[in-house]
Amino acid sequence: MEVLIFGAVSLVFSTAFWAFTALPLYIIYHIGRAIDRSYHLAFMKWLMPALLILLICIWLGSSYYFFKQECRTITPMRGDVTTSMRPQGFSFYVDESVAPHGGIRFEHAVRNGLISYVESKPYNYKICAGRVLRESPRIVSIERGRDCQGLDAAGPLPEVHFLPKKKVSYWWAPPIYRAEIRVTDSASGAVLASATDLLIGGGILGNYQRAIGGDQDYEYLSCGYASSKLGPWRPSLTSRPEFEQYEVADTLFVARALASK
């Protein structure tokens, strides 16, 4: 029964989505017909929708070309985190405008013994490394909340900020954003390191990307920070390669920044 209800709801939303897509073409077609009746220009009812489609294609093509060019200027996080680089811990903050469907997590870093603990008070998020389960490769248990003994008494933690995504400022308003990740010293406020993730999508385009891709993970596509290839931005589906790529990229970025502190 639930499958039938879900299928019916999906069908309704799909029908409404494609009807909304056809609506601008329908309206501009009738504007062309009105021009035809007034000035006897029969071709206008077809020319007007064709021009609209052409303009949309030019806008999308230009945006995608610029996006791919910008991707080449960003070097993905690569390499390994050594024991000597391992920071003790940090706190992190995620702006609401940049929170992805898959969330932002550091379980990978703690589970592999690369970071001792992580906390984010606004999100009531606190994890730390527990007992060692395996030495090679190193795997440790993850403790949460009150099980993180001594975490609150460790003093001010370095901070990792996932800042609001900012739209690139070009006259044709491409749906491209830069999402900056910044590591700061909590005592001085000095920026220890920063990195940029490049996104395309959101808004109306994001809805089309979701429809074509098949789920919410395709609302934004990204490249540069976690991978040089175009793919879903911080996806929620763990089987997607981008899920692990972002976990590894975040770990490398933060560990390197704090190791050089």
Secondary structure as UniProt FT lines:
FT   HELIX           2..39
FT   TURN            42..43
FT   HELIX           44..71
FT   TURN            72..73
FT   HELIX           83..85
FT   STRAND          89..94
FT   HELIX           96..98
FT   TURN            101..102
FT   HELIX           107..111
FT   TURN            112..113
FT   STRAND          117..120
FT   HELIX           121..123
FT   STRAND          125..134
FT   TURN            135..138
FT   STRAND          139..144
FT   HELIX           145..147
FT   TURN            149..150
FT   HELIX           152..154
FT   STRAND          159..162
FT   STRAND          166..167
FT   TURN            171..172
FT   STRAND          176..184
FT   TURN            186..188
FT   STRAND          191..201
FT   HELIX           203..213
FT   HELIX           216..218
FT   STRAND          220..223
FT   STRAND          231..232
FT   TURN            238..239
FT   HELIX           241..259
//
